[in-house]
Amino acid sequence: MKYLKLFFVFVFIVLIFIFSWLKNPDFAYVPLIPSWLNNWSNLHGQLRTAVPFIPLGFLLNTYRKKWLISLTGLLICFIVVVIAELGQYLIPTRYPDLMDVFFGILGSIVGMIFQNISKIIETKI
């Protein structure tokens, strides 16, 4: 189970980099993205940055020791979102945004909170 979680952590990090470094941030050019998701992401540009970090934060929080939020997981999410944003310097049609870093961290925290809630529900059942 541990390796399966690590595999999904890796997959989410790779997907974050792929979508952060697209030449055009409009998902209409990505054939696997449904039109309703493309419309939503175009309406909520910076909020969409938080979405992939929710499951990443959820998965990384399963490795926490004592705290409700894994500080190591939060650091990993911070590094991922900063690298994703800095990589946009190399793409002429994209630009890095500090608010995207904020929303990435916010999404990570939301995912970690969901993980804590799921643990509470799991112990009650």
C-alpha positions in Angstrom: 0.0 0.0 0.0 2.9 2.3 0.8 4.3 2.0 -2.7 0.9 2.5 -4.3 0.6 5.9 -2.4 4.1 6.9 -3.5 3.2 6.0 -7.1 0.1 8.2 -7.0 2.1 11.1 -5.4 4.6 10.8 -8.2 1.7 10.8 -10.8 0.1 13.9 -9.3 3.4 15.7 -9.3 4.1 14.8 -12.9 0.6 15.9 -13.9 1.0 19.2 -12.1 4.2 19.9 -14.0 2.6 18.9 -17.3 -0.4 21.1 -16.9 1.6 24.0 -15.5 4.0 24.0 -18.4 1.5 23.8 -21.3 2.1 26.5 -23.8 -1.6 27.6 -23.6 -3.3 27.4 -20.2 -6.6 26.9 -21.9 -7.5 23.2 -21.5 -9.5 23.3 -24.8 -6.3 22.1 -26.5 -6.0 19.0 -24.2 -8.2 16.3 -25.8 -8.7 14.4 -22.5 -10.2 17.3 -20.6 -14.0 17.5 -20.9 -15.5 20.8 -22.0 -17.3 21.4 -18.7 -13.9 21.2 -16.9 -12.3 23.5 -19.4 -15.1 26.1 -19.0 -14.8 25.9 -15.2 -11.0 26.2 -15.3 -11.2 29.2 -17.6 -13.7 30.9 -15.2 -11.6 30.1 -12.1 -8.1 30.6 -13.3 -6.1 30.7 -10.1 -8.5 28.5 -8.1 -7.8 25.7 -10.6 -4.2 25.7 -9.4 -5.5 24.4 -6.0 -7.4 21.5 -7.5 -4.5 19.0 -8.2 -2.9 19.9 -4.9 -5.9 18.6 -3.0 -5.3 14.9 -3.7 -1.5 15.5 -3.5 -2.0 17.0 0.0 -4.3 14.2 1.0 -1.8 11.5 0.0 1.2 13.2 1.5 -0.7 13.7 4.8 -1.0 10.0 5.2 2.7 10.0 6.1 2.3 12.4 9.0 3.7 11.6 12.5 2.1 13.8 15.2 0.7 16.9 13.6 -2.7 17.2 12.0 -0.9 18.5 8.9 2.3 16.9 7.7 5.0 19.6 7.6 7.1 17.5 5.3 4.1 17.0 3.0 3.4 20.8 3.0 7.1 21.4 2.2 7.0 19.0 -0.7 3.8 20.7 -2.0 5.5 24.1 -1.7 8.5 22.9 -3.6 6.4 21.4 -6.3 4.3 24.5 -6.8 7.3 26.8 -6.8 9.1 24.6 -9.4 5.9 24.5 -11.5 5.7 28.3 -11.4 9.4 28.9 -12.0 9.2 26.6 -15.0 6.8 29.0 -16.6 9.6 31.5 -17.0 10.9 29.3 -19.8 7.6 29.3 -21.7 7.1 32.5 -23.6 3.3 32.4 -23.5 3.2 31.7 -19.8 4.2 33.7 -16.7 4.6 32.7 -13.1 2.2 34.1 -10.5 2.8 34.3 -6.7 -1.0 33.8 -6.2 -0.7 30.4 -7.9 1.8 29.4 -5.2 -0.7 30.6 -2.6 -3.5 28.6 -4.1 -1.3 25.5 -4.5 -0.5 25.6 -0.8 -4.1 26.2 0.0 -5.2 23.2 -2.0 -2.6 21.1 -0.2 -3.9 22.2 3.2 -7.5 21.4 2.1 -6.4 17.9 1.0 -4.6 17.4 4.3 -7.7 18.5 6.2 -9.8 16.0 4.2 -7.4 13.3 5.1 -7.8 14.1 8.8 -11.6 14.0 8.4 -11.4 10.7 6.6 -9.3 9.3 9.4 -11.8 10.5 12.0 -14.7 8.9 10.0 -12.7 5.7 9.6 -12.2 5.3 13.3 -15.8 6.0 14.1 -17.1 3.4 11.7 
